[in-house]
Amino acid sequence: MGNTDIRTPAPVVDLAGAVKFFDNGVRAVAGLDLTVTRGEVVAVLGRNGAGKSTTIGLLLGLMEPSAGRVELFGGSPEQAVRDGRVGAMLQEGRPLTRVTVRELLSFTARRYPCPLRVTETLELAGLTQLADRRVDRLSSGQAQRVRFALAMAGAPELIVLDEPTAALDVASRRAFWTAMRAYADRGNTVLFSTHYLEEADGQADRIVVIDRGRKRADGTSDAIKRGVGGALVACDLDDRGGAGLDLLPGVTSVEARGTRALLRSTDSDATVRALCELDLIHGLIVTPATLDDAFVALTSHAGDTGHDSDAMQPGTRERMAH
């Protein structure tokens, strides 16, 4: 029997040491490594200016890296886009007006070598009932679904979404993610950036946190939460104050807030037992760490206010202080 050449398929996304400098000297991406395999749904999180949109621009071939490697499907992003293997939904851009949804999708589909059937695209995007309505007469949520449909029109294996639900109401966001999940469930790869942490928590198989152009965390939501301390333990302080609490089992950080202590712990059971021995169980509350908590821990720097209104919607980390 002859040898069989079995090769591992190339990653869908492969960034190795990617760097991007702009003419003004700003380094937006600083040696980023990122691999995404077929069928994954990956969320990219970061504060404003963290490098998310620049990373997406590199992935789509809209800009060249200053150093490092950026590949899609084992080749250049430009080739993957030309082959119709990539669809994108960016923050900028408006669909044509004075045409119906069906007409716009039909026109777009003809630009690709192997597009989805228009009826299939309409169904996946939840637009069947709106197919004959003019694009310029749609609500903002409906128009966003049209943009998603346009990204799917060419039957891409990878779809890239940059802040896809920004400014949408709750119902529109729910409808959008239903459509996105239907597309992902067909075996396609989805990479999206978002400021809505609950969307990343609920929709992504894997989360990548970028800060100052570098990858700070990469894993499941649960793994990232555990990595920064799996639980928050709060209790009332006595006359001794909070001295020595940082030495308790499992405790990784301590914050005093008036007469309350907030302890981040990797082993909340051990921490609580130790607090019991110290008779510090008054007002005791144990809360699992949220993705919001993890995000703040990973992206906060000396001199920060600890809150970025554009980066976290809504915030949850303050609940235990009360």
Residue pairs with C-beta under 8 A, 6 or more apart in sequence:
9 38
10 71
10 73
10 74
11 35
11 36
11 37
11 71
11 74
12 36
12 37
12 38
12 40
12 72
12 73
12 157
12 158
12 189
13 34
13 35
13 36
13 59
13 71
13 72
13 158
13 189
13 191
14 34
14 35
14 36
14 69
14 70
14 71
14 72
14 74
15 32
15 33
15 34
15 35
15 55
15 58
15 59
15 68
15 69
15 70
15 71
16 33
16 68
16 69
17 31
17 32
17 33
17 67
17 68
17 69
18 29
18 31
18 32
18 33
18 34
18 55
18 58
18 65
18 67
18 68
18 69
18 70
19 27
19 29
19 30
19 31
19 32
19 65
19 66
19 67
19 68
20 27
20 28
20 29
20 51
20 54
20 58
20 63
20 65
20 66
20 213
21 27
21 28
21 66
22 28
27 213
28 51
28 54
28 213
29 51
29 54
29 55
29 58
29 65
29 213
30 51
30 212
30 213
30 214
31 68
31 213
31 214
32 51
32 55
32 68
32 210
32 213
32 214
32 215
33 215
34 55
34 208
34 215
34 218
36 42
36 189
36 191
37 189
38 157
38 187
38 189
39 184
39 187
39 188
39 189
40 189
40 190
40 205
40 206
41 184
41 189
41 190
41 192
41 203
41 204
41 205
41 206
42 189
42 190
42 191
42 192
42 204
42 205
42 206
42 207
42 208
43 192
43 193
43 194
43 199
43 200
43 203
43 204
43 206
43 207
43 208
44 52
44 55
44 56
44 191
44 192
44 193
44 194
44 208
44 210
45 52
45 193
45 194
45 197
45 200
45 207
45 208
45 209
45 210
45 295
46 52
46 193
46 209
46 210
46 211
46 299
46 311
47 211
47 299
47 308
47 310
47 311
48 308
48 310
48 311
50 210
50 211
50 212
50 213
50 299
51 210
51 212
51 213
51 214
52 162
52 193
52 210
53 91
53 162
53 193
54 63
54 213
55 210
56 88
56 90
56 160
56 162
56 191
56 193
57 63
58 64
58 65
58 70
58 77
59 70
59 72
59 77
59 160
59 191
60 77
60 81
60 86
60 88
60 160
61 76
61 77
61 78
61 80
61 81
70 77
71 77
72 79
72 80
72 85
72 86
72 158
73 80
73 85
73 157
73 158
77 86
80 86
80 158
83 113
84 112
84 113
84 114
84 115
84 154
84 155
84 156
85 156
85 157
85 158
86 156
86 157
86 158
86 159
86 160
87 150
87 151
87 152
87 153
87 154
87 156
87 158
87 159
87 160
88 151
88 159
88 160
88 161
88 162
89 147
89 148
89 150
89 151
89 159
89 160
89 161
89 162
89 164
90 162
91 162
91 163
91 166
93 147
95 104
95 135
95 143
95 146
95 147
95 150
96 104
96 135
97 134
97 135
97 136
98 134
98 135
98 136
99 107
99 134
99 135
100 131
100 132
100 133
100 134
100 135
101 122
101 127
101 130
101 131
101 132
101 133
101 134
101 135
101 138
101 146
101 149
102 118
102 122
102 131
102 132
104 135
104 146
104 150
105 118
105 121
105 122
105 146
105 149
105 150
105 153
106 118
108 115
108 150
108 153
108 154
109 115
109 116
109 118
109 121
109 153
109 154
111 154
112 153
112 154
112 155
113 154
114 154
114 155
115 153
115 154
115 155
116 124
116 152
116 153
116 154
116 155
118 153
119 128
121 127
121 149
121 152
121 153
122 128
122 131
122 149
124 149
124 152
124 179
124 182
124 183
125 145
125 146
125 148
125 149
125 152
125 179
126 145
126 175
126 178
126 179
127 142
127 145
127 146
127 149
130 138
130 142
135 143
135 146
138 146
139 172
140 167
140 168
140 172
141 168
141 169
141 171
141 172
141 173
141 175
141 176
142 172
144 164
144 165
144 168
144 172
144 176
145 172
145 175
145 176
145 179
148 161
148 164
148 176
148 179
148 180
151 159
151 160
151 161
152 159
152 183
156 188
157 188
157 189
158 188
158 189
158 190
158 191
159 183
159 188
159 189
159 190
159 191
160 191
160 192
161 180
161 190
161 191
161 192
161 193
162 192
162 193
163 193
163 194
163 195
164 176
164 180
164 192
164 194
165 172
165 173
165 176
165 177
165 194
165 196
165 199
166 195
168 176
173 196
173 199
177 199
177 202
177 203
180 190
180 192
180 203
181 203
183 190
184 190
192 203
192 204
194 200
195 310
195 311
195 312
195 313
196 313
197 290
197 291
197 292
197 295
197 312
197 313
198 291
198 314
200 207
200 221
200 291
201 207
201 221
201 290
201 291
204 221
205 220
206 218
206 219
206 220
207 217
207 218
207 219
207 220
207 221
207 224
207 291
208 215
208 217
208 218
209 215
209 216
209 217
209 218
209 224
209 294
209 295
209 298
209 299
210 216
211 298
211 299
216 298
216 299
217 224
217 227
217 294
217 298
219 227
221 291
224 291
224 294
224 298
225 288
225 289
225 290
225 291
225 293
225 294
226 266
226 289
227 294
228 252
228 264
228 289
228 293
228 294
228 297
228 298
229 252
229 253
229 264
229 265
229 266
229 289
229 293
229 297
230 265
230 266
230 267
230 268
230 288
230 289
231 264
231 265
231 266
231 268
231 271
231 286
231 287
231 288
231 289
232 262
232 263
232 264
232 265
232 286
232 287
232 288
232 289
232 293
232 320
233 262
233 263
233 264
233 265
233 268
233 271
233 272
233 275
233 284
233 285
233 286
234 260
234 261
234 262
234 263
234 283
234 284
234 285
234 286
234 287
234 320
234 321
235 260
235 261
235 263
235 275
235 280
235 281
235 282
235 283
235 284
235 285
236 259
236 260
236 261
236 280
236 282
236 283
237 256
237 259
237 260
237 261
237 280
238 279
238 280
238 282
241 256
242 254
242 256
242 261
245 251
245 254
245 261
245 263
246 253
246 254
248 263
248 270
248 271
248 274
248 275
249 267
249 270
249 271
249 273
249 274
250 265
250 266
250 267
250 268
250 269
250 270
250 271
251 263
251 264
251 265
251 271
252 264
252 265
252 266
253 263
253 264
254 261
254 262
254 263
254 264
255 261
255 262
255 263
256 262
257 321
260 283
260 321
261 280
262 320
262 321
263 271
264 289
264 293
264 297
265 271
268 286
272 281
272 284
272 286
275 281
275 284
285 320
287 319
287 320
290 316
290 317
292 312
292 315
292 316
292 317
293 316
293 317
295 311
295 312
296 306
296 312
296 317
299 311
300 306
307 315
